[in-house]
């Protein structure tokens, strides 16, 4: 019974090793070069277009930020976040449970 189990495990390991070797050979000999060549063509054709679109998207996103609301809420939001971080750190250090935020009504 143990010999059968060992035979099954050895067979599975050898099959896995052969599959891995075949996949590696296929990747190195055939697929890698083709994919790299295709990627170079795409990068040459679309590289500048993609950069322009990303740049425009970032600029549009920055322009859409409501700066007035951001500046008004930033002081209190920053103070609340800092207080929560300190409270959580002290709770972790001292072992007391963290305080729950008040329920929203």
URNORDA-V235126 format. One record per pair of residues at least 4 apart in sequence whose C-alpha atoms are under 8 Angstrom apart, sorted by the first residue. I is the first residue (numbers start at 0). GAP is how many residues later the second one is. Records with the same first field share a line. If there is no record, write none. Layout:
# URNORDA-V235126
I = GAP + GAP
This chain:
# URNORDA-V235126
0 = 4
1 = 4
2 = 4
3 = 4
4 = 4
5 = 4
6 = 4
7 = 4
8 = 4
9 = 4
10 = 4
11 = 4
12 = 4
13 = 4
14 = 4
15 = 4
16 = 4
17 = 4
18 = 4
19 = 4
20 = 4
21 = 4
22 = 4
23 = 4
24 = 4 + 5
25 = 4 + 5
26 = 4 + 5
27 = 4 + 5
28 = 4
29 = 4
30 = 4
31 = 4
32 = 4
33 = 4
34 = 4
35 = 4
36 = 4
37 = 4
38 = 4
39 = 4
40 = 4
41 = 4 + 5
42 = 4
45 = 4
46 = 4
47 = 4
48 = 4
49 = 4
50 = 4
51 = 4
52 = 4
53 = 4
54 = 4
55 = 4
56 = 4
57 = 4
58 = 4
59 = 4
60 = 4
64 = 5
65 = 4
66 = 4
67 = 4
68 = 4
69 = 4
70 = 4
72 = 4
73 = 4
74 = 4
75 = 4
76 = 4
77 = 4
78 = 4
79 = 4
80 = 4
81 = 4
82 = 4
83 = 4
84 = 4
85 = 4
86 = 4 + 11
87 = 4 + 10
88 = 4
89 = 4 + 5
90 = 4 + 5 + 6 + 7
91 = 4 + 5
